[in-house]
Amino acid sequence: MNFDNIESKYQFLLSRHQLTRKLDDLLENSIQSGFTIEKTLREAIDLLQQNMPKALIKTLTQDEKGRDLELGSHEGWPDQLELNELDKKAEGSIKQIKLDQGECLYRSFDMVDEHLGTTAVWIPNQSTISGSVVEGFLEDWVEVIDNYLAAKTLSRKKHKALTQISDALKHPILEYGIEAAVNIFSEFVEFDDLLLVCQSDDVLDRHTTCFRVYADGQHVLSSLSESDPEIISNVEQIAWNPTSQGLRTLGFKSEYWVKAPLLDALDKGLAGLVIVGSKNPINPLQEQLADRFADYLRQRVVDFSKEFEELSNTFPQKIVRRLLKEQDYAARYLSPRERNVAILFADLSGFTYVSEQILIQPEIIARLMHTWGYEVVQIIWESGGVFDKMVGDCVIALWGPPFYELNSEEACSACLAAAKKIRAYTNEMASSGVISELKDLQKPLGVSIGLNYAPLYIGHLGPGQDFTGFSSGMNNTARLQGLAGRDEILGMESFVQELGDDQNFGEKQKGKVKNVAQPIVYRKLLKKQ
């Protein structure tokens, strides 16, 4: 690059410096104002054009959505200089093409291991600016814009990766969602080793552990397929206290690591961990994606735990786990429908007397109801039943939902077995000492129970979308329970018939109940039962 004198060289260098400064100001304002890549590059091209009289400029790159974006001059641009063809040849340093009517200088935009586009300048023969001057301005311009486009590309990739990971984690089955998310993560982050462990707790403080292990680029372990408790325990121990030695036992060989913790719902404890390993240095995008992946996964685990907890208020753990492994489980199993169901109403006998004369204090009364209700619900769940609700001192339960795989005899048999256990537990409660204030009771606590087998319109119903059922059969079960004396188990005639157990029930009886035209027909479980 030759100059006639020192002054002209100084002016050239000053112009280059001013161009760089103006570009920096433009890009800073663009980022702060949220300008698009297209708007920003148009203004940047204008700044470059001011230093190149009669030269023509074209730029090819991608916009925020990864679509091709071509900007700059068209009129007067030589037909034989296709920008797409120049883009294929461009790499690193400035290149030159000479034609009869002028020359073209072009240079690529590049990020590490990725081509981002090309800018070309056409200098017609009639232009007063030399190719060497254009080369200097073009070099400075591309260097500044290169960094801007690299940042935008990283942002676009990060957004795309996180959007896809977030969508994958919305899968209703947590483990399948994690599997899909890891596969997407691997498309954007080239890792050699990966350990992912997350833990969700249910309402009984039992743990569900999900994990994925990739060693030397290969998938080697997964909670979806691994059932050996010793292996699962080993993975958990390594995750909660990761050391180089422990990771080596999983087959990891990476030299560089990034660790992203998953905090629990209160941001106080550790709910999981994502460890990404590579034989090459971890770049900023990989580190950022690992951190955000952990954040998204943490939120999904929190959501899953809430979902688990909500279902666990109604269904036993075995059923909850099965539901959460089913696609669209709410629509398939919990949406309202009419089904025949075994029904139980169990009410503490003499609760008013015990509350007002023995326990007296509200806190102790509440403790009695909590303890009794909790244990009764456990009995219901252990027998495969569903907890509908607790109204005052009365527990309501159902057998059949949500899968309706029991026949009528099986549903009624499970219902009766639970009723007997509820009665036995209630009778033993005072003497067990679990509520010390009951030790002076002259006779054990009692319970009155009504059983029925009837059609219900059942599912998520009402403003709270609780899982419950409605029908005259449900109402009549409540009325039947009201006819039962202390420690009596009464079964509707329909219940006894479906159970097929006439010999253990007494004779048919009729009971006149309020707001029902015909008396209800029921039978009492014999005392020996």
Secondary structure, DSSP 8 states (H G I E B T S, - for coil): ---SSHHHHHHHHHHHHHHHHHHHHHHHHHHHHT--HHHHHHHHHHHHHTTSTT-EEEEEEE-TTS-EEEEE--TT--TT--HHHHHHH--SS-EEEEETTEEEEEEEEEETTEEEEEEEEEEETT-SS-HHHHHHHHHHHHHHHHHHHHHHHHHHHHHHHHHHHHHHTT-SSHHHHHHHHHHHHHHHS--SEEEEEEEEE-TT--EEEEEEEEETTEEEEETTT---HHHHHHHHHHHHS--HHHHHHTT---SEEEEEEEE-TTSSSEEEEEEEEESS---HHHHHHHHHHHHHHHHHHHHHHHHHHHHHTTS-HHHHHHHTTSTTHIIIIIS-EEEEEEEEEEEEETHHHIIIIII-SHHHHHHHHHHHHHHHHHHHHHTT-EEEEEETTEEEEEESTTT--S-HHHHHHHHHHHHHHHHHHHHHHHHHTSSGGGTT-SS--EEEEEEEEEEEEEEEETTTTEEEEESHHHHHHHHHHHH--TT-EEEEHHHHHHHT-GGGB---EEE--TT-SS-EEEEEB-TT-
